[in-house]
Amino acid sequence: MYYAYLMFGCFFLLMFGGVPIAAALGLSGTLAIALAQLGIMAVPTNVYAGIAKYPLLAIPMFVLAGAIFDKAGVAERLLRFTEAIVGRGRGALAVITILVAMIIGGISGSGPACTAAVGGVMLHAMLRAGYPPGFAAAVTAAAGSTDILIPPSVAFIVYSVLVPSATVPALFVGGIIPGVLACVMLIIPALFLSLRYNFGSSESGEAKPKFWESFKDAAWALAAPVLILGGLRTGWFTPTEAAVMAVVFGLFVGFAIYRSLTLRTLFELLVESAETSAVILVVVGLASVFAWACSTLGIVDPISKGLVALGGGSPLGVIFILMVFLVIVGMFLDGISIFLIFCPLFVPVAQTFNWDLVWFGVVMTYNVALGQFTPPMAVNLMVSCRLSGAKMEDTVRYDIWLLLFMFLGLLLMIFFPGIVLWLPEVTGFM
């Protein structure tokens, strides 16, 4: 266990010292392998084995699809469509922000990317309407966090690679109702705070866009999630092929329908998506070294037994310990890194209590979503604060309400697993 303590200590020391997550994982894992004399050639072998997996091919394609739809002007069209439904007035823009993020979540798959895409449009609109920067930043960050629950989710793909019995289609479909639930749980406090403090009252007298015109304009954007999930359900294509179809569909919409893309823009999108995908896959590859070291050093079983003992052997006690831990870790790490590091430790605990691994994966993802807008190190909140000009401390008084209601949604999923499992069972994915 000495080498295990050394490995985790080295990882946290490097991470808090400002070293990139991927490098911290790779260096600490390599150090433990070298000192324990496990064979240094295990490092390149595990890097290759970590990324040489067919489901991971979907990640670059979904990243590219999200970037294409972002540049194609999807967010602006979805804004007008949701305005036509919700209207204008107190709290309307906050509700619209959450709804637009939910829809874009069906295209993007990344929380920070969704926050940036939605925030680029909605934050300026909310600030012009008189919303406080702290409130606008908190709502946008919270809305963006739901992205990893709405399929296609990069986090779900990574989880499925780590836990093959939880298939990507089952996770995608299982995340739909929790994703909608999360949005509802965000709308309630956002609307309450807006009504209480009169946010957005300056827009009350303005006419809302015409429904059918805005619907026609946004119809192609709304069709993207339907295409992905519909194709998976009918068996027309696999999740990886669905990612390719999303790219093809996005290019068609951007060039032929909206005509907002050019060849120069496409080249820039390809470069941007390649860089983002490379970062994700480097994290996956180097985290595989860390995970292999954990497994080989024999620390998975003691930690799993320790968690069970810490929860008093009670399933409810253990799941609450895991929830609190994941929310805290989610403040510092992205969802992919969390899954790569902690899934090998937590999945045996889930198997001990015979928890459904699809349900467990969605619950873990929901916890990670909470961490993405929990100060002081929330990745989504950093993005929205930078775009809005708000200080992190200005968001706390509003953020606490959003977190509280999101947590209530998590409790509902724990006490009523059917919220996650009903749709995959009905659609035949389980």
C-alpha positions as CSV (number, residue, x, y, z in Angstrom):
1,M,0.0,0.0,0.0
2,Y,3.0,2.3,0.4
3,Y,3.3,2.7,-3.4
4,A,-0.4,3.4,-3.6
5,Y,-0.2,6.2,-1.0
6,L,2.8,7.6,-2.8
7,M,1.0,7.5,-6.2
8,F,-2.1,9.3,-4.9
9,G,0.0,11.8,-3.0
10,C,2.0,12.6,-6.0
11,F,-1.1,13.0,-8.2
12,F,-2.8,15.5,-5.8
13,L,0.5,17.4,-5.3
14,L,1.0,17.8,-9.0
15,M,-2.6,18.7,-9.7
16,F,-2.7,21.4,-7.0
17,G,0.7,22.6,-8.2
18,G,-0.8,23.5,-11.5
19,V,0.3,20.5,-13.6
20,P,-2.3,19.5,-16.2
21,I,-4.5,16.6,-15.2
22,A,-3.3,14.3,-17.9
23,A,0.4,14.8,-17.0
24,A,-0.4,14.5,-13.3
25,L,-2.1,11.1,-13.9
26,G,0.6,9.8,-16.2
27,L,3.6,10.9,-14.0
28,S,2.2,9.6,-10.7
29,G,1.2,6.3,-12.3
30,T,4.6,5.9,-14.0
31,L,6.3,6.7,-10.7
32,A,4.4,4.0,-8.9
33,I,5.1,1.5,-11.6
34,A,8.8,2.3,-11.7
35,L,9.3,2.2,-7.9
36,A,7.2,-1.0,-7.5
37,Q,9.2,-2.6,-10.3
38,L,6.1,-3.5,-12.3
39,G,7.8,-3.1,-15.6
40,I,8.2,0.3,-17.2
41,M,7.0,-1.0,-20.6
42,A,3.5,-1.2,-19.0
43,V,3.3,2.5,-19.5
44,P,3.2,2.7,-23.3
45,T,1.2,-0.5,-23.5
46,N,-1.5,0.9,-21.3
47,V,-1.6,4.3,-23.0
48,Y,-2.2,2.5,-26.3
49,A,-4.7,0.0,-24.8
50,G,-6.6,2.9,-23.2
51,I,-7.4,4.7,-26.4
52,A,-7.5,1.8,-28.9
53,K,-11.2,1.2,-28.2
54,Y,-13.9,1.5,-30.9
55,P,-16.5,3.4,-28.8
56,L,-14.0,6.2,-28.2
57,L,-14.1,7.0,-32.0
58,A,-17.4,8.7,-31.2
59,I,-15.7,11.4,-29.1
60,P,-13.9,13.4,-31.9
61,M,-17.0,13.2,-34.1
62,F,-19.4,14.5,-31.4
63,V,-16.9,17.2,-30.5
64,L,-16.8,18.2,-34.2
65,A,-20.6,18.1,-34.5
66,G,-21.0,20.3,-31.4
67,A,-18.5,22.8,-32.9
68,I,-20.3,22.8,-36.3
69,F,-23.7,23.5,-34.8
70,D,-22.2,26.2,-32.6
71,K,-20.7,28.1,-35.6
72,A,-23.8,27.5,-37.7
73,G,-25.8,29.8,-35.4
74,V,-28.0,27.2,-33.7
75,A,-28.0,28.9,-30.3
76,E,-29.5,32.1,-31.7
77,R,-32.3,30.3,-33.5
78,L,-33.0,28.2,-30.4
79,L,-33.2,31.4,-28.4
80,R,-35.9,32.9,-30.7
81,F,-37.8,29.6,-30.6
82,T,-37.8,29.3,-26.8
83,E,-38.7,33.0,-26.5
84,A,-41.7,32.3,-28.7
85,I,-42.8,29.5,-26.2
86,V,-41.8,31.1,-22.9
87,G,-42.4,34.8,-23.8
88,R,-40.6,37.8,-22.3
89,G,-40.7,39.3,-18.8
90,R,-39.5,38.5,-15.3
91,G,-37.3,35.4,-15.3
92,A,-38.0,34.5,-19.0
93,L,-34.4,34.8,-20.1
94,A,-33.2,32.6,-17.2
95,V,-35.7,29.9,-18.2
96,I,-34.8,30.2,-21.9
97,T,-31.1,29.8,-21.0
98,I,-31.8,26.5,-19.2
99,L,-34.0,25.2,-22.1
100,V,-31.5,26.2,-24.8
101,A,-28.7,24.5,-22.9
102,M,-30.8,21.3,-22.6
103,I,-31.4,21.3,-26.4
104,I,-27.8,22.1,-27.2
105,G,-26.8,19.3,-24.8
106,G,-28.3,16.9,-27.4
107,I,-25.7,18.1,-29.9
108,S,-22.6,19.0,-28.0
109,G,-21.8,16.5,-25.2
110,S,-19.4,18.7,-23.1
111,G,-20.4,20.9,-20.2
112,P,-17.9,23.7,-20.6
113,A,-18.5,23.8,-24.4
114,C,-22.2,24.1,-23.9
115,T,-21.7,26.8,-21.3
116,A,-19.6,28.8,-23.7
117,A,-22.0,28.3,-26.6
118,V,-25.1,29.2,-24.6
119,G,-23.3,31.9,-22.6
120,G,-22.0,33.6,-25.8
121,V,-25.6,34.4,-26.7
122,M,-27.7,34.4,-23.5
123,L,-25.3,36.2,-21.0
124,H,-25.3,39.4,-23.1
125,A,-29.1,39.2,-23.5
126,M,-29.6,38.8,-19.7
127,L,-27.1,41.6,-18.8
128,R,-28.9,43.9,-21.3
129,A,-32.2,43.1,-19.6
130,G,-30.9,44.0,-16.2
131,Y,-30.1,40.6,-14.7
132,P,-27.2,40.8,-12.1
133,P,-24.0,39.4,-13.6
134,G,-23.6,36.9,-10.7
135,F,-27.1,35.5,-11.3
136,A,-26.7,35.3,-15.0
137,A,-23.3,33.5,-14.6
138,A,-24.7,31.1,-12.0
139,V,-27.8,30.2,-14.2
140,T,-25.7,29.7,-17.3
141,A,-23.1,27.5,-15.6
142,A,-25.8,25.4,-14.0
143,A,-27.6,25.1,-17.3
144,G,-24.4,24.0,-19.0
145,S,-23.9,21.3,-16.5
146,T,-26.9,19.4,-17.7
147,D,-25.1,18.8,-21.0
148,I,-23.3,15.7,-19.8
149,L,-26.7,14.1,-18.9
150,I,-28.4,14.8,-22.3
151,P,-27.2,12.4,-25.0
152,P,-24.8,12.4,-26.7
153,S,-22.6,12.6,-23.6
154,V,-18.9,12.2,-23.8
155,A,-18.9,11.2,-20.1
156,F,-21.4,8.3,-20.9
157,I,-19.2,7.1,-23.7
158,V,-16.1,7.0,-21.4
159,Y,-18.2,5.3,-18.6
160,S,-19.3,2.6,-21.1
161,V,-15.7,1.9,-22.1
162,L,-14.8,1.4,-18.4
163,V,-18.0,-0.6,-17.7
164,P,-18.9,-2.6,-20.8
165,S,-22.1,-4.1,-19.3
166,A,-23.5,-0.5,-19.4
167,T,-24.0,0.0,-23.1
168,V,-23.8,3.5,-24.7
169,P,-27.4,3.4,-26.1
170,A,-28.7,2.4,-22.6
171,L,-26.8,5.2,-21.0
172,F,-27.9,7.7,-23.6
173,V,-31.5,6.9,-23.2
174,G,-31.2,6.5,-19.4
175,G,-29.9,10.1,-19.2
176,I,-32.9,11.7,-21.0
177,I,-35.3,11.8,-18.1
178,P,-32.7,12.8,-15.5
179,G,-31.5,15.5,-17.9
180,V,-35.0,16.9,-18.2
181,L,-35.5,16.5,-14.4
182,A,-32.3,18.5,-13.8
183,C,-33.5,21.3,-16.1
184,V,-36.9,21.4,-14.2
185,M,-35.0,21.6,-10.9
186,L,-33.0,24.5,-12.2
187,I,-36.0,26.4,-13.6
188,I,-37.8,26.4,-10.3
189,P,-35.2,28.4,-8.3
190,A,-34.2,30.5,-11.3
191,L,-37.8,31.6,-11.8
192,F,-38.4,32.1,-8.1
193,L,-35.3,34.3,-7.7
194,S,-36.3,36.3,-10.8
195,L,-39.8,36.9,-9.6
196,R,-38.6,37.8,-6.0
197,Y,-36.0,40.3,-7.1
198,N,-37.8,41.5,-10.3
199,F,-35.1,40.3,-12.7
200,G,-35.9,40.9,-16.3
201,S,-39.0,43.2,-15.7
202,S,-37.7,45.6,-18.3
203,E,-38.7,43.2,-21.1
204,S,-42.2,42.6,-19.9
205,G,-43.8,44.9,-22.5
206,E,-41.9,43.5,-25.5
207,A,-43.6,41.3,-28.0
208,K,-42.3,37.7,-28.3
209,P,-41.3,36.2,-31.6
210,K,-43.9,34.5,-33.7
211,F,-44.1,30.8,-32.9
212,W,-44.3,29.2,-36.3
213,E,-41.7,31.4,-37.9
214,S,-39.2,30.7,-35.1
215,F,-40.1,27.0,-35.1
216,K,-39.3,26.7,-38.9
217,D,-36.0,28.5,-38.3
218,A,-35.0,26.2,-35.5
219,A,-36.5,23.0,-36.9
220,W,-33.2,21.8,-38.3
221,A,-31.4,22.3,-35.0
222,L,-34.2,20.5,-33.1
223,A,-33.9,17.6,-35.5
224,A,-30.3,16.8,-34.6
225,P,-31.1,15.0,-31.2
226,V,-34.0,13.2,-32.8
227,L,-31.7,11.9,-35.6
228,I,-29.1,10.7,-33.2
229,L,-31.5,9.0,-30.7
230,G,-33.9,7.8,-33.4
231,G,-31.1,6.2,-35.4
232,L,-29.9,4.4,-32.3
233,R,-33.4,3.1,-31.4
234,T,-34.1,1.8,-34.9
235,G,-30.7,0.2,-35.2
236,W,-29.8,2.2,-38.3
237,F,-26.4,3.0,-36.8
238,T,-24.2,2.4,-33.7
239,P,-23.2,5.2,-31.3
240,T,-20.0,5.8,-33.2
241,E,-21.8,5.9,-36.6
242,A,-24.4,8.2,-35.0
243,A,-21.6,10.6,-34.2
244,V,-20.5,10.6,-37.9
245,M,-24.2,11.2,-39.0
246,A,-24.4,14.1,-36.6
247,V,-21.3,15.7,-38.3
248,V,-22.8,15.1,-41.8
249,F,-26.1,16.5,-40.7
250,G,-24.4,19.5,-39.1
251,L,-22.5,20.2,-42.3
252,F,-25.6,20.0,-44.4
253,V,-27.5,22.4,-42.1
254,G,-24.6,24.8,-41.9
255,F,-23.8,24.9,-45.7
256,A,-27.1,24.2,-47.4
257,I,-29.8,25.4,-45.0
258,Y,-28.4,28.2,-42.8
259,R,-25.5,29.0,-45.1
260,S,-23.5,30.3,-42.2
261,L,-20.5,28.1,-42.7
262,T,-17.6,28.6,-45.2
263,L,-14.7,26.4,-46.2
264,R,-12.4,28.6,-44.1
265,T,-14.7,28.2,-41.1
266,L,-14.8,24.5,-41.6
267,F,-11.0,24.3,-41.6
268,E,-10.9,26.2,-38.3
269,L,-13.5,23.9,-36.8
270,L,-11.5,20.8,-37.8
271,V,-8.4,22.2,-36.2
272,E,-10.3,23.2,-33.0
273,S,-12.1,19.9,-32.7
274,A,-8.8,18.0,-33.4
275,E,-7.2,19.9,-30.5
276,T,-10.1,19.3,-28.1
277,S,-10.3,15.6,-29.0
278,A,-6.5,15.2,-28.6
279,V,-6.7,16.6,-25.1
280,I,-9.5,14.2,-24.2
281,L,-7.8,11.2,-25.6
282,V,-4.5,12.1,-24.0
283,V,-6.3,12.3,-20.6
284,V,-7.9,8.9,-21.3
285,G,-4.5,7.3,-22.4
286,L,-2.5,8.6,-19.4
287,A,-5.4,7.9,-17.0
288,S,-5.2,4.3,-18.2
289,V,-1.7,4.1,-16.8
290,F,-2.9,5.4,-13.4
291,A,-5.9,2.9,-13.4
292,W,-3.6,0.0,-14.3
293,A,-1.2,0.9,-11.5
294,C,-4.2,1.0,-9.0
295,S,-5.4,-2.4,-10.1
296,T,-1.9,-4.0,-10.1
297,L,-0.9,-2.6,-6.7
298,G,-4.1,-4.2,-5.3
299,I,-5.7,-1.1,-3.8
300,V,-9.1,-1.3,-5.5
301,D,-10.4,-4.0,-3.2
302,P,-9.3,-2.4,0.1
303,I,-10.7,0.9,-0.9
304,S,-14.0,-0.6,-2.0
305,K,-14.3,-2.5,1.3
306,G,-13.4,0.6,3.2
307,L,-16.2,2.6,1.5
308,V,-18.7,-0.1,2.4
309,A,-17.5,-0.1,6.0
310,L,-17.6,3.7,6.1
311,G,-21.2,3.6,5.1
312,G,-22.0,1.2,7.9
313,G,-22.7,-1.6,5.3
314,S,-25.9,0.3,4.4
315,P,-26.6,0.9,0.7
316,L,-28.1,4.3,1.4
317,G,-25.2,5.3,3.6
318,V,-22.6,4.2,1.0
319,I,-24.4,6.0,-1.9
320,F,-24.6,9.2,0.2
321,I,-20.8,9.0,0.9
322,L,-20.1,8.5,-2.8
323,M,-22.4,11.5,-3.7
324,V,-20.7,13.9,-1.4
325,F,-17.3,12.7,-2.5
326,L,-18.1,13.1,-6.2
327,V,-19.6,16.6,-5.8
328,I,-16.4,17.7,-4.0
329,V,-14.1,16.0,-6.6
330,G,-16.3,17.5,-9.4
331,M,-15.3,21.0,-8.2
332,F,-11.7,20.3,-9.3
333,L,-11.8,17.7,-12.0
334,D,-13.8,17.2,-15.3
335,G,-16.2,14.3,-15.7
336,I,-13.9,12.3,-17.9
337,S,-11.0,12.4,-15.4
338,I,-13.4,11.5,-12.6
339,F,-14.7,8.4,-14.4
340,L,-11.2,7.3,-15.4
341,I,-9.8,7.6,-11.9
342,F,-12.7,6.6,-9.7
343,C,-14.8,4.1,-11.7
344,P,-12.4,1.3,-11.0
345,L,-12.8,2.0,-7.3
346,F,-16.6,2.7,-7.2
347,V,-17.9,0.1,-9.6
348,P,-16.9,-2.9,-7.3
349,V,-18.9,-1.1,-4.5
350,A,-22.0,-0.9,-6.8
351,Q,-21.6,-4.6,-7.7
352,T,-21.4,-5.4,-4.0
353,F,-24.9,-4.0,-3.5
354,N,-26.1,-5.3,-6.9
355,W,-26.9,-1.8,-8.1
356,D,-27.8,-1.5,-11.8
357,L,-24.7,-0.2,-13.5
358,V,-26.6,1.9,-16.0
359,W,-28.4,3.6,-13.0
360,F,-25.1,4.0,-11.2
361,G,-23.4,5.6,-14.2
362,V,-26.2,8.1,-14.6
363,V,-26.2,8.9,-10.9
364,M,-22.4,9.4,-11.0
365,T,-22.8,11.7,-14.0
366,Y,-25.5,13.7,-12.2
367,N,-23.1,14.1,-9.3
368,V,-20.4,15.3,-11.6
369,A,-22.8,17.8,-13.1
370,L,-23.4,19.3,-9.6
371,G,-19.6,19.8,-9.2
372,Q,-19.3,21.7,-12.5
373,F,-21.1,24.7,-11.0
374,T,-20.1,24.4,-7.3
375,P,-17.6,27.1,-6.2
376,P,-14.7,27.6,-5.8
377,M,-13.2,25.5,-8.7
378,A,-16.3,24.9,-10.9
379,V,-15.2,24.6,-14.5
380,N,-18.5,25.8,-16.0
381,L,-18.7,28.7,-13.5
382,M,-15.2,29.8,-14.5
383,V,-16.4,29.9,-18.2
384,S,-19.6,31.8,-17.5
385,C,-17.9,34.3,-15.1
386,R,-15.3,35.0,-17.7
387,L,-17.9,35.7,-20.3
388,S,-20.2,37.8,-18.0
389,G,-17.4,39.7,-16.2
390,A,-18.8,38.5,-12.8
391,K,-16.7,37.5,-9.9
392,M,-17.0,34.0,-8.5
393,E,-18.1,35.2,-5.1
394,D,-21.0,37.2,-6.7
395,T,-22.5,33.9,-7.8
396,V,-22.6,32.2,-4.5
397,R,-25.9,33.7,-3.1
398,Y,-27.7,32.5,-6.3
399,D,-25.7,29.3,-6.8
400,I,-26.7,27.8,-3.5
401,W,-30.4,27.7,-4.5
402,L,-29.6,26.0,-7.9
403,L,-27.4,23.4,-6.1
404,L,-30.1,22.7,-3.5
405,F,-32.8,22.0,-6.1
406,M,-30.4,20.0,-8.3
407,F,-29.6,17.9,-5.2
408,L,-33.3,17.2,-4.6
409,G,-33.4,15.8,-8.2
410,L,-30.5,13.5,-7.3
411,L,-32.3,12.3,-4.2
412,L,-35.3,11.5,-6.4
413,M,-33.1,9.4,-8.7
414,I,-31.7,7.5,-5.7
415,F,-35.0,6.7,-4.1
416,F,-36.8,6.1,-7.4
417,P,-34.4,4.3,-9.8
418,G,-37.1,4.0,-12.4
419,I,-36.5,7.6,-13.3
420,V,-33.3,6.3,-14.9
421,L,-34.2,2.8,-15.9
422,W,-37.8,3.1,-17.1
423,L,-37.0,4.6,-20.6
424,P,-34.1,2.2,-21.4
425,E,-36.4,-0.8,-20.4
426,V,-39.3,0.5,-22.5
427,T,-37.2,1.2,-25.6
428,G,-35.5,-2.2,-25.4
429,F,-32.0,-1.0,-24.6
430,M,-31.9,-3.1,-21.4
